[in-house]
Amino acid sequence: MNKGRLIFCSGGCRSGKSAQALRLAEGLAGRADNAPAAGLVFVATLDVRDAEMRARVERHRLERGAGWQTLEIPVDKAPDLAAHLDRALRLGRVLVLDCLSTWVGACLESLPQRPPGGCRELEEAILARLAEALDLLAQAGARCVLVSAETGLGLVPESKDGRAFRDVLGRVNQLAAARADEAWFMVSGLPLRLK
């Protein structure tokens, strides 16, 4: 059995984080240059809601090339991340989860809107679900690249929901980076190795 490896790759919008994640995953799979990828699973957390987004998703699917399988997580099923990753591990040997930021958004949309403890309780519920998924990956000896957006570098969102999303995602990113064996931050298409 191959030794597990968890890699975290974050950055701003269009920073190149997904392309970096694909390169890292292909390296984990032992893919040589110009050789077809094999055993690679792309776990998509995006809910496609319009024609423009559908075209964008299809373009990215074609860019991944042969050998990649895609597993899409529907928004209403997003909170059960561990079950989706368990299914993905049965499809292939190296995973890319793209991305935690859209997963957090889906969780905020599909979990009870405001539990009795407020946003903090909701944040803890999402962190617990991520921890469960990370435990599963570790126990399975999985090789996985987690992608996430870095939203904490911009302005403070005007809305309460926007601030809640930013805060939850910041904590999610911290947990994923802390548990990762390797972490990268993408800036203008350039990778900066964090650990």
C-alpha positions as CSV (number, residue, x, y, z in Angstrom):
1,M,0.0,0.0,0.0
2,N,1.3,3.5,-0.9
3,K,2.0,5.9,1.9
4,G,-0.7,8.5,2.3
5,R,0.0,12.2,1.5
6,L,-2.2,15.2,2.0
7,I,-1.4,18.4,0.2
8,F,-3.2,21.7,0.7
9,C,-3.2,24.3,-2.1
10,S,-4.8,27.7,-1.6
11,G,-4.9,31.1,-3.3
12,G,-7.1,33.8,-4.6
13,C,-9.6,33.6,-7.5
14,R,-7.8,32.6,-10.8
15,S,-4.5,32.4,-9.0
16,G,-3.7,29.0,-10.6
17,K,-4.5,26.8,-7.6
18,S,-6.5,24.2,-9.5
19,A,-3.8,23.8,-12.2
20,Q,-1.2,23.4,-9.4
21,A,-3.4,20.9,-7.7
22,L,-3.7,18.8,-10.9
23,R,0.1,18.9,-11.3
24,L,0.7,17.9,-7.7
25,A,-1.9,15.0,-8.0
26,E,-0.3,13.7,-11.2
27,G,3.0,13.8,-9.4
28,L,1.5,11.7,-6.6
29,A,0.2,9.3,-9.2
30,G,3.7,8.9,-10.7
31,R,2.6,10.3,-14.0
32,A,5.5,11.0,-16.4
33,D,5.4,13.9,-18.8
34,N,3.0,13.3,-21.7
35,A,1.9,10.0,-20.3
36,P,-1.9,9.5,-19.7
37,A,-3.0,9.9,-16.1
38,A,-4.4,6.9,-14.4
39,G,-6.3,6.3,-11.1
40,L,-7.0,10.0,-10.7
41,V,-10.3,11.3,-9.3
42,F,-11.4,14.9,-9.4
43,V,-14.0,15.5,-6.6
44,A,-16.0,18.6,-7.6
45,T,-17.9,20.6,-5.0
46,L,-19.4,23.2,-7.3
47,D,-23.1,23.4,-7.9
48,V,-23.6,24.2,-11.5
49,R,-26.5,26.7,-11.7
50,D,-26.3,28.3,-15.2
51,A,-25.1,27.7,-18.7
52,E,-21.9,29.8,-18.4
53,M,-20.8,27.7,-15.3
54,R,-21.8,24.5,-17.1
55,A,-19.5,25.5,-20.1
56,R,-16.7,26.4,-17.7
57,V,-17.0,23.0,-15.9
58,E,-16.9,21.1,-19.2
59,R,-13.8,23.1,-20.4
60,H,-12.0,22.2,-17.1
61,R,-13.1,18.5,-17.5
62,L,-11.5,18.4,-21.0
63,E,-8.4,20.1,-19.8
64,R,-7.8,17.4,-17.2
65,G,-7.5,14.8,-20.0
66,A,-7.7,11.1,-20.1
67,G,-7.5,9.0,-17.0
68,W,-9.3,11.5,-14.8
69,Q,-12.7,10.5,-13.3
70,T,-15.0,13.1,-11.9
71,L,-17.2,12.7,-8.8
72,E,-19.6,15.6,-8.3
73,I,-21.0,16.4,-4.8
74,P,-24.5,17.8,-4.9
75,V,-25.1,20.8,-2.6
76,D,-27.7,19.1,-0.6
77,K,-25.3,16.2,0.1
78,A,-22.2,18.4,0.7
79,P,-22.1,18.1,4.5
80,D,-21.3,14.4,4.3
81,L,-17.9,14.9,2.9
82,A,-16.3,11.8,4.3
83,A,-18.8,9.6,2.5
84,H,-18.0,11.3,-0.8
85,L,-14.3,10.9,-0.3
86,D,-14.8,7.2,0.7
87,R,-16.6,6.7,-2.6
88,A,-13.9,8.6,-4.5
89,L,-11.2,6.4,-3.0
90,R,-13.0,3.4,-4.5
91,L,-12.8,5.0,-7.9
92,G,-9.1,5.9,-7.9
93,R,-5.8,6.1,-6.0
94,V,-5.2,9.9,-6.0
95,L,-7.8,12.5,-5.3
96,V,-8.2,16.3,-5.9
97,L,-10.9,17.9,-3.9
98,D,-11.7,21.2,-5.6
99,C,-12.6,23.1,-3.6
100,L,-13.1,23.5,0.1
101,S,-14.5,27.1,-0.4
102,T,-17.4,25.9,-2.5
103,W,-17.9,23.0,-0.1
104,V,-18.2,25.5,2.8
105,G,-20.7,27.5,0.9
106,A,-22.7,24.4,0.1
107,C,-22.6,23.4,3.8
108,L,-23.8,26.8,4.9
109,E,-26.6,26.5,2.4
110,S,-27.7,22.9,3.3
111,L,-27.1,22.7,7.0
112,P,-29.8,24.2,9.4
113,Q,-29.6,27.9,8.8
114,R,-29.1,29.1,12.3
115,P,-28.6,26.5,15.1
116,P,-29.4,27.6,18.7
117,G,-25.7,28.4,19.2
118,G,-25.6,30.7,16.2
119,C,-22.8,30.9,13.6
120,R,-20.2,29.6,16.0
121,E,-22.1,26.3,16.4
122,L,-22.5,26.1,12.6
123,E,-18.8,26.7,12.2
124,E,-18.0,23.9,14.7
125,A,-20.3,21.5,12.9
126,I,-18.5,22.2,9.5
127,L,-15.1,21.8,11.1
128,A,-16.2,18.5,12.7
129,R,-17.3,17.3,9.2
130,L,-13.9,18.3,7.7
131,A,-12.0,16.6,10.5
132,E,-14.0,13.4,9.9
133,A,-13.1,13.5,6.2
134,L,-9.4,14.2,7.0
135,D,-9.4,11.3,9.5
136,L,-10.8,9.0,6.7
137,L,-8.1,10.1,4.3
138,A,-5.4,9.5,6.9
139,Q,-6.7,6.1,7.9
140,A,-7.0,5.0,4.2
141,G,-3.5,6.1,3.5
142,A,-5.0,8.3,0.8
143,R,-3.1,10.7,-1.5
144,C,-5.1,13.8,-1.8
145,V,-4.8,17.4,-2.9
146,L,-7.2,19.8,-1.2
147,V,-7.9,23.1,-3.0
148,S,-9.4,26.2,-1.3
149,A,-9.8,29.9,-1.9
150,E,-8.1,32.4,0.4
151,T,-10.8,34.9,1.2
152,G,-9.1,36.6,4.2
153,L,-6.9,39.0,2.2
154,G,-9.7,41.3,1.0
155,L,-12.3,43.6,2.4
156,V,-14.5,42.7,5.3
157,P,-17.8,41.6,3.7
158,E,-20.8,43.9,4.2
159,S,-23.3,41.2,5.0
160,K,-23.6,39.0,8.0
161,D,-23.7,35.9,5.8
162,G,-20.6,37.0,3.9
163,R,-18.7,37.5,7.1
164,A,-19.9,34.1,8.4
165,F,-18.7,32.5,5.2
166,R,-15.3,34.2,5.4
167,D,-14.8,33.3,9.0
168,V,-15.8,29.6,8.6
169,L,-13.6,29.2,5.5
170,G,-10.7,30.8,7.3
171,R,-11.0,28.2,10.1
172,V,-11.5,25.4,7.5
173,N,-8.4,26.4,5.7
174,Q,-6.4,26.5,8.9
175,L,-7.5,23.0,9.8
176,A,-6.7,21.6,6.4
177,A,-3.3,23.3,6.3
178,A,-2.4,22.1,9.8
179,R,-3.3,18.5,8.9
180,A,-1.5,18.6,5.5
181,D,1.9,17.2,4.9
182,E,2.6,19.9,2.4
183,A,1.0,23.3,1.7
184,W,1.1,25.7,-1.2
185,F,-0.1,29.3,-1.8
186,M,-0.7,30.4,-5.3
187,V,0.0,34.0,-6.3
188,S,-0.6,35.1,-9.9
189,G,0.1,31.6,-11.2
190,L,3.2,31.2,-9.1
191,P,3.5,28.6,-6.4
192,L,4.8,29.5,-3.0
193,R,5.6,26.5,-0.8
194,L,4.3,27.1,2.8
195,K,5.4,23.8,4.3
